[in-house]
Amino acid sequence: MKAILRRSQTALSVSFGLILICAGVFGQEPQATPPPPTAPHSVQFPAPAEKTLANGLRVIVVRRSELPLISAQLLIKSGAEVDPPELAGVADMTASLLTRGTTNRSATQIAEAIEALGGSLNSGSGYDASFITTGVMSSRAGPAIEILADAVRNPNFKDEEVERIRRQDLNGLRVAMGTPGTVARFVAGRVIYGDAAYGHPVAGTPESLPRIKRDDIVKIHDSFYRPDNAILVLGGDITSDTGFALAQKYFGDWVKPPTEMPKSNIAAPSGNRRVLVIDMPSAGQTAVLAVRPAINRSSPDYFRGIVANAILDGYSGRLNWEIRVKRGLSYGAGSFLDTRRWGGSFFATAQTKNESGAEVASLTLAEISKLATGDVADTELTTRKASLLGGFARSMETTSGLVGQFSSLASQGISLDEINRYVTNVQAIKAADVKSFASAHLNADSTSVIIVGDAKKFLPDLQKQFPNAEVIPAAQLDLNSASLRKTVSRN
């Protein structure tokens, strides 16, 4: 015990001494602003090799041989946007079930086989695509891609696995529906896209998931999981010849159906402004979300858009600086430019105490408005572009990140060479570009506002600014329609 006490006293003495040394060396006033970022480095990423198999499968191979690893992703160019209106979540459920058993392997056998290879296998979906991804040492690429191909081409969709996924998704939704921030995002989808394909949550709703049958899942797979609607991206320590040979071996006999692909019915985002309050009396905090239609991924304004968003987003972005740093009203505030294939949206969000919900909504709209009407200093623009470029660079450091970037471009129909123009395109954006983008696409006066929380604590203040704000009790919220309000049955 005495020895322990002596060691503790010694450690305290050393720590106190270090504090005194640091105080002497760094005793000057803290720097008011961080040092400016260095000039961006010119980077040349490996050029991908491409080939289209006879059945229509597009194959992309990107070689990076620094580490003996490969990642492979098979993309189906259809996601939640192909869900039938009454079956929201069926595409996501289909993708999730790919790893839950095939006609050749059970779910347990798939998991054991991938584990024996020291690899991983994951699947899921977004709005514009469904995917299955594997990562493994390059020496074991063949067996891993064989398992991936089996999962995509031969899923058996066993009833017990369907029910297991359904229970998991419903449990996740029950938790999500008690979280103001998540509810606000779900509501935003309906506000922007209405009853169109992008309007519902990817994972479905508490009402739609119980309606999904195994036959619905099989229909989605039969309709959209076909080689002429798929892209295989291989990246890492692999040559193009090896990659193309693996694609031919495991996907070359994947038969393209004789029928045409079903047509997607994607409506343009709505421009109608709504101010919505979802009254959740049990909420300990309030979520504030401002949302509006925005550009799609193929827009020529894309780079102006992401730089404009970077001015608002991030720890040093304007929203967080105004709402958190200056006023202490939130742990964090930010924004996002969601550029999908057919239409996009912009949203700014923060979470605050219930009493300050109206104030945070006003501050959020004010910061969006200033981007179009005020000036952007060169120092601010340089810093925010550096943050944007840093995030891009980090995403390219791993084989999975490399494959993810090329997969995203390919699925959205963007030239793969944009990878090597990204830094230049971001750097080319000027303050005037940010201002013109904000003026054209981020008009605060036509931006919808969604507030989810204990309404009695913020509604009176909110109505001073928005006297016609809609109020929907959480128990009456319906995510299955653009009205967002459950229909009251009359006997």
C-alpha positions in Angstrom: 0.0 0.0 0.0 2.9 2.4 0.9 4.5 1.6 -2.4 1.3 2.4 -4.3 1.0 5.7 -2.4 4.6 6.6 -3.3 4.0 5.9 -7.0 0.8 7.9 -6.9 2.5 10.9 -5.3 5.4 10.7 -7.8 2.9 10.6 -10.7 1.1 13.6 -9.3 4.3 15.5 -8.9 5.3 14.8 -12.5 1.9 15.8 -13.7 2.0 19.1 -11.7 5.5 19.7 -13.1 4.3 19.2 -16.6 1.5 21.6 -16.0 3.9 24.3 -14.8 6.2 23.7 -17.8 3.3 24.0 -20.2 2.1 27.1 -18.5 5.5 28.6 -19.0 5.9 27.6 -22.6 2.3 28.2 -23.6 1.4 30.9 -21.2 0.6 33.4 -23.9 -3.0 34.3 -24.9 -4.6 31.6 -26.9 -4.8 32.2 -30.7 -8.1 33.8 -31.6 -8.4 31.8 -34.8 -6.8 28.6 -36.0 -3.8 28.9 -38.3 -4.7 29.0 -42.0 -4.7 25.7 -43.9 -1.9 24.8 -46.2 -2.3 24.9 -50.0 -4.1 21.8 -51.3 -1.9 19.0 -52.7 -2.3 17.8 -56.2 -3.4 14.2 -56.2 -3.7 11.7 -59.0 -5.7 8.7 -58.2 -5.4 5.5 -60.2 -7.3 5.4 -63.5 -9.9 2.7 -63.4 -10.1 0.0 -66.1 -13.6 -0.7 -67.4 -15.3 -3.5 -69.3 -18.9 -4.5 -70.0 -19.7 -8.2 -70.0 -21.9 -9.7 -72.8 -24.8 -9.9 -70.3 -24.6 -6.1 -69.7 -22.7 -6.2 -66.3 -20.5 -3.1 -66.1 -17.1 -4.0 -64.4 -14.8 -1.4 -63.0 -11.3 -2.3 -61.6 -9.2 0.3 -59.7 -5.7 -0.8 -58.7 -4.0 0.3 -55.6 -1.3 -2.0 -54.5 0.1 -0.4 -51.3 -1.6 -3.0 -49.2 -2.5 -6.7 -50.0 -6.2 -6.0 -49.7 -9.2 -5.7 -52.0 -12.8 -4.5 -51.7 -15.6 -5.5 -54.1 -19.0 -4.0 -54.3 -21.9 -5.1 -56.5 -24.3 -2.3 -57.0 -27.9 -2.7 -58.2 -29.0 0.6 -59.7 -32.3 0.5 -57.9 -33.1 1.2 -54.3 -35.9 2.4 -52.2 -37.2 4.5 -55.1 -38.7 1.3 -56.6 -40.7 0.4 -53.5 -44.5 0.2 -54.3 -46.3 3.0 -52.4 -47.9 0.5 -50.0 -44.7 -1.5 -49.5 -42.2 1.0 -48.3 -39.0 -0.8 -47.2 -39.3 -3.8 -49.4 -36.2 -2.9 -51.5 -34.1 -2.4 -48.3 -35.5 -5.7 -46.8 -34.5 -7.5 -50.1 -31.0 -6.2 -49.9 -30.6 -7.0 -46.2 -31.7 -10.6 -46.9 -28.9 -11.2 -49.5 -26.5 -12.4 -46.7 -29.1 -14.4 -44.9 -28.9 -17.6 -47.0 -28.8 -18.8 -50.6 -29.8 -22.0 -52.4 -26.3 -23.2 -51.8 -25.4 -21.9 -48.3 -27.3 -21.1 -45.1 -26.9 -17.8 -43.3 -24.6 -19.5 -40.8 -22.5 -21.1 -43.6 -22.1 -17.7 -45.3 -20.9 -16.1 -42.1 -18.5 -19.0 -41.3 -17.1 -19.0 -44.9 -16.4 -15.2 -44.8 -14.9 -15.4 -41.3 -12.6 -18.2 -42.4 -11.3 -15.9 -45.2 -10.7 -13.1 -42.7 -13.1 -10.9 -44.6 -16.5 -9.2 -44.3 -19.7 -9.2 -46.2 -22.4 -6.5 -45.9 -25.5 -5.5 -47.8 -28.1 -2.8 -47.8 -29.8 -0.1 -49.8 -30.2 3.6 -50.2 -32.7 5.5 -52.4 -30.9 5.1 -55.7 -29.1 1.8 -55.3 -28.8 -1.5 -53.4 -25.4 -3.1 -52.7 -23.5 -5.9 -51.3 -19.8 -5.4 -50.4 -16.9 -7.7 -49.4 -13.4 -6.9 -48.1 -10.6 -9.4 -47.9 -6.9 -10.0 -48.5 -6.2 -9.9 -52.2 -4.9 -13.6 -52.1 -8.4 -14.6 -51.1 -10.3 -12.5 -53.6 -11.7 -15.4 -55.6 -13.5 -17.3 -52.8 -14.9 -14.0 -51.4 -16.3 -12.9 -54.7 -17.7 -16.4 -55.2 -19.7 -16.0 -52.0 -20.8 -12.4 -53.0 -22.0 -13.6 -56.4 -23.9 -16.5 -54.8 -25.6 -14.1 -52.4 -26.7 -11.7 -55.2 -27.8 -14.3 -57.6 -29.2 -17.1 -55.5 -30.9 -15.8 -52.3 -33.5 -18.2 -51.0 -35.4 -15.6 -48.8 -36.4 -18.2 -46.2 -39.6 -17.3 -44.3 -37.8 -17.4 -40.9 -35.1 -14.9 -42.2 -37.8 -12.6 -43.6 -39.5 -12.6 -40.2 -36.3 -12.0 -38.4 -35.4 -9.0 -40.6 -39.0 -7.7 -40.2 -38.8 -7.8 -36.4 -35.4 -6.1 -36.4 -36.6 -3.3 -38.7 -39.8 -2.8 -36.7 -37.8 -2.6 -33.4 -35.5 -0.1 -35.0 -38.4 2.0 -36.2 -40.0 2.0 -32.8 -36.8 3.4 -31.3 -36.5 5.9 -34.2 -40.1 7.2 -33.8 -39.2 8.2 -30.2 -36.3 10.3 -31.3 -37.2 13.9 -32.4 -34.3 14.2 -34.8 -35.1 11.1 -36.7 -38.8 11.9 -36.8 -37.9 15.3 -38.3 -35.9 13.7 -41.0 -38.7 11.2 -41.8 -41.2 14.1 -42.0 -38.8 16.1 -44.2 -38.9 13.3 -46.9 -42.7 13.7 -47.2 -42.5 17.5 -47.1 -40.0 17.6 -50.0 -41.1 14.6 -52.2 -44.7 14.2 -51.2 -46.2 10.8 -52.2 -43.5 10.2 -54.8 -40.9 7.5 -54.6 -38.3 9.4 -52.5 -40.8 10.4 -49.9 -40.8 7.4 -47.6 -38.0 6.2 -45.2 -35.7 3.7 -46.8 -36.4 1.1 -44.1 -40.2 1.6 -44.5 -42.8 2.6 -41.9 -44.4 0.8 -38.9 -47.5 0.3 -41.1 -45.8 -0.8 -44.3 -43.3 -3.4 -43.0 -46.0 -5.9 -41.7 -47.6 -5.8 -45.2 -44.5 -7.1 -47.0 -44.7 -10.7 -48.0 -42.0 -13.1 -49.2 -43.5 -12.9 -52.7 -43.0 -9.1 -52.7 -39.4 -9.6 -51.9 -38.9 -12.2 -54.7 -40.6 -9.8 -57.1 -38.2 -7.0 -56.3 -35.3 -9.4 -56.8 -36.6 -10.8 -60.0 -37.3 -7.4 -61.5 -34.2 -5.4 -60.6 -31.4 -7.8 -59.7 -30.2 -8.4 -63.2 -26.7 -7.9 -64.8 -27.8 -5.0 -67.1 -28.9 -3.1 -64.0 -25.7 -3.8 -62.0 -22.2 -2.5 -61.6 -19.3 -4.5 -60.1 -16.5 -2.4 -58.7 -13.2 -4.0 -57.6 -10.5 -2.0 -55.9 -7.1 -2.5 -54.2 -4.3 -5.0 -54.9 -5.8 -6.4 -58.0 -4.9 -6.0 -61.7 -7.5 -5.3 -64.3 -6.9 -8.7 -66.0 -7.5 -10.5 -62.7 -10.6 -8.4 -61.9 -12.2 -9.0 -65.3 -11.4 -12.7 -65.1 -13.1 -13.0 -61.7 -16.1 -11.0 -63.0 -16.4 -13.3 -66.0 -16.0 -16.5 -63.8 -18.6 -15.6 -61.2 -21.0 -13.3 -63.2 -20.5 -14.2 -66.8 -23.3 -16.7 -66.9 -25.7 -14.4 -65.0 -28.6 -14.4 -67.5 -30.1 -11.1 -68.6 -33.9 -11.3 -68.6 -35.7 -10.8 -71.9 -38.1 -8.3 -70.4 -37.4 -4.6 -70.2 -36.5 -3.0 -66.9 -39.6 -1.5 -65.0 -39.8 2.2 -65.4 -39.2 4.3 -62.3 -41.8 6.9 -61.4 -39.8 9.7 -59.8 -41.6 13.0 -59.4 -39.8 16.4 -59.0 -39.4 17.7 -55.4 -42.2 19.8 -54.2 -41.7 23.6 -53.9 -44.5 24.2 -51.5 -43.4 25.6 -48.2 -44.8 24.1 -45.0 -44.2 25.0 -41.3 -44.9 21.8 -39.4 -44.8 21.1 -35.7 -44.9 17.5 -34.5 -46.0 17.7 -30.9 -44.2 15.1 -28.9 -44.9 16.0 -25.2 -42.5 13.3 -23.9 -39.5 14.7 -25.8 -36.7 16.0 -23.6 -35.4 18.1 -26.5 -36.7 19.7 -29.7 -35.3 18.9 -33.1 -35.4 21.8 -35.6 -35.0 21.1 -39.3 -35.1 23.5 -42.3 -35.5 21.7 -45.6 -36.1 22.6 -49.3 -35.7 21.1 -52.8 -32.2 21.2 -54.2 -30.1 20.0 -57.1 -29.5 16.4 -58.2 -26.1 14.8 -58.5 -25.7 15.4 -62.2 -26.3 19.2 -61.9 -23.6 21.5 -63.3 -24.0 23.4 -60.0 -22.8 20.4 -57.9 -19.5 21.8 -56.8 -20.9 25.3 -56.2 -23.5 23.5 -54.1 -21.2 21.4 -51.9 -18.9 24.4 -51.2 -21.9 26.5 -50.3 -23.1 23.8 -47.9 -19.6 23.6 -46.4 -19.8 27.3 -45.4 -22.8 26.4 -43.3 -21.8 22.9 -42.1 -19.1 21.5 -39.8 -17.9 22.5 -36.4 -16.5 25.8 -37.8 -19.5 26.3 -40.1 -21.8 29.2 -39.7 -24.7 27.2 -38.3 -22.7 25.6 -35.5 -20.8 28.8 -34.8 -24.0 30.8 -34.4 -26.2 28.3 -32.6 -23.7 26.4 -30.5 -20.5 28.4 -30.1 -22.0 31.9 -29.7 -25.3 31.1 -28.0 -24.9 27.7 -26.4 -28.3 26.6 -27.7 -27.3 23.2 -29.1 -24.5 20.6 -28.9 -24.2 20.8 -32.7 -25.9 22.3 -35.8 -25.1 21.5 -39.4 -26.5 21.1 -42.9 -26.4 18.6 -45.7 -26.9 18.7 -49.5 -28.5 15.4 -50.4 -28.0 15.0 -54.2 -29.8 12.0 -55.4 -30.1 10.7 -59.0 -33.5 12.2 -59.8 -33.8 15.1 -57.4 -32.1 16.5 -54.3 -32.8 18.3 -51.1 -31.0 20.6 -48.7 -31.5 20.6 -45.0 -30.1 22.3 -42.0 -30.7 20.9 -38.5 -30.0 21.3 -34.8 -31.3 19.9 -31.6 -32.0 22.2 -28.6 -34.0 22.4 -25.4 -37.7 22.6 -26.0 -38.0 26.2 -24.8 -35.6 27.5 -27.5 -37.1 25.6 -30.5 -38.6 28.8 -32.1 -35.4 30.8 -31.5 -33.2 28.1 -33.2 -35.6 27.9 -36.1 -35.3 31.6 -36.6 -31.5 31.5 -36.3 -31.2 28.7 -38.8 -33.3 30.5 -41.5 -31.3 33.7 -40.8 -28.0 31.9 -41.5 -29.3 30.3 -44.7 -30.5 33.7 -45.8 -27.2 35.4 -45.1 -25.4 33.1 -47.4 -27.4 34.6 -50.4 -27.4 38.2 -49.2 -24.1 38.6 -47.3 -20.4 38.4 -48.2 -18.1 35.4 -47.9 -14.6 36.3 -46.8 -11.7 34.7 -48.6 -10.3 33.4 -45.3 -13.6 31.7 -44.5 -14.0 30.2 -48.0 -10.4 28.9 -47.9 -10.9 27.2 -44.5 -14.2 25.6 -45.4 -12.9 24.3 -48.8 -9.9 22.8 -46.9 -12.4 21.0 -44.6 -14.3 19.7 -47.6 -11.1 18.5 -49.3 -9.8 16.9 -46.1 -13.0 14.9 -45.8 -12.7 13.7 -49.4 -9.0 12.7 -48.9 -9.9 10.7 -45.8 -12.6 8.9 -47.7 -10.0 7.7 -50.3 -7.5 6.3 -47.8 -8.9 2.8 -47.7 -9.8 0.3 -50.4 -13.4 0.4 -49.3 -13.4 4.2 -49.4 -11.8 4.1 -52.9 -14.4 1.6 -54.1 -17.2 3.5 -52.5 -16.3 6.7 -54.3 -16.1 5.1 -57.7 -19.3 3.2 -57.1 -21.1 6.4 -56.2 -20.0 8.1 -59.4 -20.8 5.0 -61.5 -24.3 4.6 -60.1 -25.1 8.2 -60.6 -23.9 8.2 -64.2 -21.0 10.6 -63.5 -17.7 10.4 -65.3 -15.2 8.3 -63.3 -12.5 10.9 -64.1 -14.2 13.3 -61.8 -12.2 11.7 -59.0 -9.1 13.4 -60.3 -10.9 16.7 -60.9 -12.5 16.9 -57.5 -9.7 19.0 -55.8 -9.5 21.4 -58.8 -13.2 21.8 -59.1 -13.6 22.6 -55.4 -10.7 25.1 -55.5 -12.2 26.8 -58.5 -15.3 27.9 -56.6 -15.2 31.6 -55.7 -17.2 33.6 -53.1 -19.5 34.9 -55.9 -20.3 31.3 -56.9 -21.4 30.5 -53.4 -23.6 33.6 -53.2 -25.2 32.9 -56.6 -25.9 29.3 -55.7 -27.5 30.3 -52.4 -29.6 32.9 -54.2 -30.8 30.4 -56.8 -31.2 27.3 -54.7 -31.3 28.2 -50.9 -34.0 30.8 -50.6 -34.9 30.9 -46.9 -38.3 32.4 -47.6 -39.4 29.3 -49.4 -37.7 26.8 -47.1 -39.9 24.5 -45.0 -39.5 24.3 -41.3 -40.1 21.2 -39.2 -40.0 21.2 -35.4 -40.4 18.1 -33.4 -40.7 18.4 -29.6 -42.9 19.4 -26.7 -44.9 22.0 -28.6 -46.4 23.8 -25.6 -42.9 25.1 -24.7 -42.1 26.7 -28.1 -45.3 27.0 -30.1 -46.4 30.5 -28.8 -43.1 32.0 -29.8 -43.1 30.1 -33.2 -46.5 31.4 -34.0 -45.3 35.0 -33.7 -43.2 34.3 -36.8 -45.4 31.6 -38.4 -49.0 32.1 -37.3 -50.3 29.4 -39.7 -47.9 26.7 -38.5 -49.5 23.2 -38.7 -49.5 21.1 -35.5 -49.7 17.4 -35.7 -49.8 15.3 -32.5 -47.1 12.6 -32.6 -49.8 10.0 -32.2 -51.5 11.2 -35.3 -48.4 11.3 -37.5 -48.6 9.3 -40.7 -45.4 8.8 -42.6 -47.3 6.9 -45.4 -48.7 9.9 -47.1 -47.8 13.5 -47.9 -50.5 14.8 -45.6 -48.6 13.3 -42.7 -51.8 13.1 -40.7 -53.7 9.9 -40.0 -57.2 9.8 -41.3 -59.8 9.8 -38.6 -62.4 7.1 -39.2 -66.0 8.1 -38.7 -68.5 5.5 -37.6 
